[in-house]
Amino acid sequence: MDTSSPAKTFTFAFVLLDKFSMFSVSALVEPLRIANYCKGMALYDWQFLSADGQGVSSSTGMVVPTRAVAMNVSEWDAIIVCGGWNAERYDNVVLLDWLQHMGRLGIMLGAIETGTYVLASKGLLNGYSATIHWHCHNAFKERFPGIDLKDALYVFDRKRMTCAGGTAGMDMMLQEIKRRNGRKLALEVADQLLYSKVRKAEMPQKEVQSRQQSSAPPSLQRGIDIMQKNIEKPLTIPQIAGLLGFSQRKLERLFNKHFGCSAVAFYRTVRLQEARVMLTHTDMSVLDICIACGFASSSYFSKSYTSQFGVHPRDHRTSWPDSEATPMWPGISTFTAAARNTSGNEEPE
């Protein structure tokens, strides 16, 4: 145990939004707790806050007691908004005004996952670099084009700290521990967490090798990466095959072998997933989203979206399950099997 030079206790306030990710919050708090344990003193302290001081339910259903925010209380060194379900539409004036006030006092403000939306909505990220969970990235840029959004695990920028969520919270807090208390303690905390590879902030959130399709050959992974980077102006399958350096027939064989659907069907699913994010996280019109996701025909887009998700795109926002105790967001792997039935349907010109 390292018991050298005492340091001032650094205090975090974690603002919990409804249905916050328990895992992401734990990833923030546990490194702080272990740093105290390893050092043998209170290097860090933390409190859980909310707008009304009531218990806040996590995404797992666990309720965490909180303390209410108050304009005349500013005892924290840093405040982190822990994003929850539908945080992109968060509109509690009490909490939003309080965050703005804390920012004016010079307190460090931060966010994890969709909490970045909350800071951005009050202009608290204007002129700063920031990050957000990868699935919100394009939608966030559409809504807040003036913010320097990074594809990073976490971002420190002067009096702001933002994090993509999940295990990236540990990376961010280990960096925080290193900055204030030295590399030796940060590595000791990482060892206690059995976290053998501490990642740098600028590492991309989604590495091709670590995606769900990691069992597919590297050439197919590159093809999927090309699709995900060409949403608004989709490439043709022959063009993608050409970029990969082999025939369209070989590319189709690979998609059928590893995903049970054609390349066209997989690409369409990728674009529909992006449309779903935009419908959820922006106020763009359905027509604008149709165009932004590379669909030449609005009727084809509506038909494809309804077939994929069981709801018409114009009804998506009104039917969004804000009241569900445990919300669900099926991933692309869930839909590729369903795509087999429509794998031969090309989009009309």
Order of alpha helices (4+ residues) and beta strands (2+ residues): beta-alpha-beta-beta-beta-beta-beta-alpha-beta-alpha-beta-alpha-beta-beta-beta-alpha-alpha-alpha-alpha-alpha-alpha-alpha-alpha-alpha-alpha
